[in-house]
Amino acid sequence: MRGDPHRGQAAHGVSARTTRLPSARGAAAGRRIGIGLMNGLWHPRVLGGWRIPASGPVILAVNHAHNIDGPMLMGTCPRPVHFLIKQEAYVGPLGRFLNAIGQVPIDRSTADRAAVTAALGVLERGGVLGIFPEGSRGAGDFAALRAGLAYFAVRSGAPVVPVAVLGSSGPRSRVIPALPPLRTRVDVVFGDPCTVGGGGRRTRSVMDEATRQLQERLTDHLAAARRLTGR
């Protein structure tokens, strides 16, 4: 997400999009599909899955180095996940599928109020919201966090669980060059939950401090995950 999601006006076409609460049943179905696909194509190794609270709102802050990172989380997290996904992915059959499995489209070029409302709705009903806090696929090192993660954490009060996906951005498959080699190991490491907040305030200084705290926590978790897995 770019900037503070609660500032500014939505771009033409975004505000007109009907805000709807993503389907919890759809996310549960998506999790079952993810389990089958990810375990069928690769060898996921989940470390620290017990750190995910068994109930109540949770935000997963995930590093993002490859397109399989989101599906990998959906297939390895102990609970169904609703991810914020760039609206450019919502084209044709893929868009209909993402809607069916309870994912949340977001326009990253503006303050997308429909996406913010839907994401907060997921947390208000005690669900799991997945966010790539770097905003887009890159080095996957949490070097630059956008304000969206801090906004949702402060606004909802939900705990943030750092997640490191390691092994997805290595050598490519000879069969399908866009993917990691099939049947290789991909590590998914969950960290300890943390909370940030400003006593209900969402001032610029509160958001800046929350972003700083979260970046420090996520960077530390990634370093620990690399030591643990040897990656």
PETARA-V242914 format. One record per pair of residues at least 24 apart in sequence whose ideal C-beta (glycine too) atoms are under 10 Angstrom apart, sorted by the first residue. I is the first residue (numbers start at 0). J is the second residue. Records with the same first field share a line. If there is no record, write none. Layout:
I: J ; J
//
This chain:
0: 83 ; 85 ; 105 ; 106 ; 107 ; 109 ; 110 ; 111 ; 114 ; 115 ; 118 ; 130 ; 131 ; 132 ; 134 ; 145 ; 146 ; 147 ; 148 ; 150 ; 151
1: 105 ; 106 ; 107 ; 108 ; 109 ; 110 ; 111 ; 134 ; 135 ; 145 ; 146 ; 147
2: 107 ; 109 ; 110 ; 145 ; 146 ; 147 ; 150
3: 110 ; 145 ; 146 ; 147 ; 149 ; 150 ; 201 ; 203 ; 206
4: 83 ; 105 ; 109 ; 110 ; 111 ; 112 ; 114 ; 115 ; 116 ; 118 ; 119 ; 145 ; 146 ; 147 ; 150 ; 151 ; 154
5: 110 ; 112 ; 115 ; 146 ; 150 ; 154 ; 201 ; 206
6: 110 ; 146 ; 150
7: 109 ; 110 ; 111 ; 112
8: 109 ; 110 ; 112
9: 106 ; 109 ; 110 ; 111 ; 112 ; 113 ; 114 ; 115
10: 106 ; 108 ; 109 ; 110 ; 111
11: 109
12: 86 ; 106 ; 109
13: 86 ; 104 ; 105 ; 106 ; 108 ; 109 ; 110 ; 111 ; 112 ; 113 ; 114
14: 109 ; 110 ; 111 ; 112 ; 113
15: 113
16: 86 ; 104 ; 106 ; 111 ; 112 ; 113 ; 114 ; 117
17: 113
18: 112 ; 113 ; 114 ; 115 ; 116 ; 117 ; 120
19: 98 ; 103 ; 113 ; 116 ; 117 ; 120
20: 81 ; 101 ; 103 ; 116 ; 117 ; 118 ; 119 ; 120 ; 121 ; 123 ; 124 ; 126
21: 81 ; 82 ; 97 ; 98 ; 100 ; 101 ; 102 ; 103 ; 104 ; 117 ; 118 ; 120 ; 121 ; 124 ; 126 ; 128
22: 79 ; 81 ; 98 ; 99 ; 100 ; 101 ; 102
23: 79 ; 81 ; 101 ; 121 ; 124 ; 125 ; 126 ; 127
24: 79 ; 99 ; 100 ; 101
25: 79 ; 81 ; 96 ; 97 ; 98 ; 99 ; 100 ; 101 ; 102
26: 73 ; 78 ; 79 ; 80 ; 81 ; 82 ; 99 ; 100 ; 101 ; 102 ; 121 ; 126 ; 127 ; 129
27: 78 ; 79 ; 100 ; 101
28: 79 ; 99 ; 100 ; 101
29: 70 ; 73 ; 74 ; 79 ; 80 ; 81 ; 82 ; 96 ; 97 ; 99 ; 100 ; 101 ; 102
30: 72 ; 73 ; 74 ; 75 ; 76 ; 77 ; 78 ; 79 ; 80 ; 100 ; 101 ; 127
31: 73 ; 74 ; 79 ; 100
32: 70 ; 73 ; 74 ; 96 ; 100
33: 69 ; 70 ; 71 ; 72 ; 73 ; 74 ; 75 ; 76 ; 79 ; 80 ; 100
34: 73 ; 74 ; 75 ; 76
35: 74
36: 67 ; 70 ; 71 ; 73 ; 74
37: 67 ; 70 ; 71 ; 72 ; 73 ; 74 ; 75 ; 185 ; 187
38: 74 ; 75
39: 74 ; 181 ; 182
40: 67 ; 70 ; 71 ; 74 ; 172 ; 175 ; 178 ; 179 ; 180 ; 181 ; 182 ; 183 ; 185
41: 67 ; 71 ; 74 ; 166 ; 167 ; 178 ; 179 ; 180 ; 181 ; 182 ; 183 ; 184 ; 185
42: 166 ; 181 ; 182 ; 183 ; 184 ; 185 ; 186
43: 71 ; 72 ; 74 ; 75 ; 164 ; 166 ; 184 ; 185 ; 186 ; 187
44: 75 ; 165 ; 166 ; 184 ; 185 ; 186 ; 187 ; 188 ; 228
45: 71 ; 74 ; 75 ; 76 ; 77 ; 185 ; 186 ; 187 ; 188 ; 189
46: 75 ; 163 ; 165 ; 186 ; 187 ; 188 ; 189 ; 190 ; 224 ; 227 ; 228
47: 160 ; 161 ; 162 ; 163 ; 187 ; 188 ; 189 ; 190 ; 191 ; 220 ; 224 ; 227
48: 75 ; 76 ; 77 ; 78 ; 187 ; 188 ; 189
49: 77 ; 189
50: 77 ; 158 ; 160 ; 161 ; 162 ; 188 ; 189 ; 190 ; 191 ; 192
51: 76 ; 77 ; 78 ; 80 ; 127 ; 158 ; 160 ; 162 ; 189 ; 192
52: 77 ; 78 ; 125 ; 127 ; 157 ; 158 ; 160 ; 192
53: 77 ; 78
54: 78 ; 125
55: 122 ; 125 ; 126 ; 127 ; 157 ; 158
56: 119 ; 121 ; 122 ; 123 ; 124 ; 125 ; 126 ; 127 ; 128 ; 151 ; 155 ; 156 ; 157 ; 158
57: 121 ; 122 ; 125 ; 126 ; 127 ; 128 ; 129 ; 155 ; 157 ; 158 ; 159 ; 160 ; 192
58: 118 ; 121 ; 122 ; 127 ; 128 ; 129 ; 130 ; 132 ; 148 ; 151 ; 152 ; 155 ; 157 ; 158 ; 159 ; 160 ; 161 ; 192 ; 194 ; 213
59: 127 ; 128 ; 129 ; 130 ; 131 ; 132 ; 159 ; 160 ; 161 ; 162 ; 189
60: 128 ; 129 ; 130 ; 131 ; 132 ; 133 ; 141 ; 144 ; 148 ; 151 ; 152 ; 159 ; 160 ; 161 ; 162 ; 163 ; 190 ; 193 ; 213 ; 214 ; 216 ; 217 ; 220
61: 129 ; 130 ; 131 ; 132 ; 133 ; 139 ; 141 ; 160 ; 161 ; 162 ; 163 ; 164 ; 187 ; 189 ; 217
62: 131 ; 132 ; 133 ; 136 ; 137 ; 138 ; 139 ; 140 ; 141 ; 142 ; 161 ; 162 ; 163 ; 164 ; 165 ; 167 ; 168 ; 188 ; 217 ; 218 ; 220 ; 221 ; 224
63: 130 ; 131 ; 132 ; 133 ; 134 ; 135 ; 136 ; 137 ; 138 ; 139 ; 140 ; 141 ; 164 ; 167 ; 168
64: 131 ; 133 ; 136 ; 137 ; 138 ; 139 ; 140 ; 163 ; 164 ; 165 ; 166 ; 167 ; 168 ; 169
65: 136 ; 139 ; 164 ; 166 ; 167 ; 168 ; 169 ; 171 ; 177 ; 178 ; 179 ; 185
66: 136 ; 167 ; 177 ; 178
67: 164 ; 166 ; 167 ; 168 ; 177 ; 178 ; 179 ; 185
68: 129 ; 131 ; 136 ; 139 ; 162 ; 163 ; 164 ; 167 ; 168 ; 185 ; 187
69: 97 ; 102 ; 129 ; 131 ; 136 ; 164
71: 162 ; 164 ; 166 ; 167 ; 179 ; 185 ; 186 ; 187
72: 127 ; 129 ; 131 ; 162 ; 164 ; 187 ; 189
73: 100 ; 101 ; 102 ; 129
74: 187
75: 162 ; 164 ; 185 ; 186 ; 187 ; 189
76: 127 ; 129 ; 160 ; 162 ; 187 ; 189
77: 127 ; 189
78: 125 ; 126 ; 127
79: 126 ; 127
80: 121 ; 126 ; 127 ; 128 ; 129
81: 117 ; 118 ; 120 ; 121 ; 122 ; 126 ; 127 ; 128 ; 129
82: 118 ; 127 ; 128 ; 129 ; 130 ; 131
83: 107 ; 111 ; 114 ; 115 ; 117 ; 118 ; 121 ; 128 ; 129 ; 130 ; 131 ; 147 ; 148 ; 151
84: 114 ; 129 ; 131
85: 131 ; 134 ; 135 ; 136
86: 111 ; 114
101: 126
102: 129
103: 128 ; 129 ; 130
105: 130 ; 147
107: 134 ; 135 ; 145 ; 147
111: 147
114: 147
115: 147 ; 150 ; 151 ; 154
118: 147 ; 150 ; 151 ; 154 ; 155
119: 150 ; 151 ; 154 ; 155 ; 157
121: 151 ; 155 ; 157
122: 151 ; 152 ; 154 ; 155 ; 156 ; 157
123: 155 ; 157
125: 157
126: 157
127: 157 ; 160
128: 152 ; 155 ; 157 ; 159
129: 160 ; 162
130: 159 ; 162
132: 159 ; 161 ; 210 ; 213 ; 214 ; 217
133: 217
136: 168
137: 168
138: 168
139: 163 ; 164 ; 165 ; 167 ; 168 ; 221
140: 217 ; 218 ; 221 ; 222 ; 225
141: 213 ; 214 ; 215 ; 216 ; 217 ; 218 ; 219 ; 220 ; 221 ; 222
142: 214 ; 218 ; 221
143: 214
144: 210 ; 211 ; 213 ; 214 ; 217 ; 218
145: 210
146: 203 ; 206 ; 207 ; 209 ; 210
147: 210
148: 195 ; 209 ; 210 ; 213 ; 214 ; 217
149: 195 ; 196 ; 197 ; 201 ; 205 ; 206 ; 207 ; 208 ; 209 ; 210 ; 211 ; 212 ; 213 ; 214
150: 201 ; 206 ; 209 ; 210
152: 193 ; 194 ; 195 ; 196 ; 206 ; 209 ; 210 ; 212 ; 213
153: 194 ; 195 ; 196 ; 197 ; 198 ; 199 ; 200 ; 201 ; 202 ; 205 ; 206 ; 208 ; 209 ; 210 ; 213
154: 196 ; 199 ; 201 ; 206
155: 194 ; 196
156: 194 ; 195 ; 196 ; 199
157: 192 ; 194
158: 191 ; 192 ; 193 ; 194 ; 195
159: 190 ; 191 ; 192 ; 193 ; 194 ; 195 ; 209 ; 212 ; 213 ; 216 ; 217
160: 189 ; 190 ; 191 ; 192 ; 193 ; 220
161: 188 ; 189 ; 190 ; 191 ; 192 ; 193 ; 213 ; 216 ; 217 ; 218 ; 219 ; 220 ; 221 ; 223 ; 224
162: 187 ; 188 ; 189 ; 190 ; 217 ; 220 ; 221 ; 224
163: 187 ; 188 ; 189 ; 190 ; 217 ; 220 ; 221 ; 222 ; 223 ; 224 ; 225 ; 227 ; 228 ; 230
164: 188 ; 221 ; 224
165: 221 ; 224 ; 225 ; 227 ; 228 ; 229 ; 230
166: 228 ; 230
169: 230
184: 228 ; 230
185: 230
186: 224 ; 225 ; 227 ; 228 ; 229 ; 230
187: 224 ; 228
188: 220 ; 221 ; 223 ; 224 ; 225 ; 227 ; 228 ; 230
189: 220 ; 224
190: 216 ; 217 ; 219 ; 220 ; 221 ; 223 ; 224
191: 216 ; 220
193: 217 ; 220
//
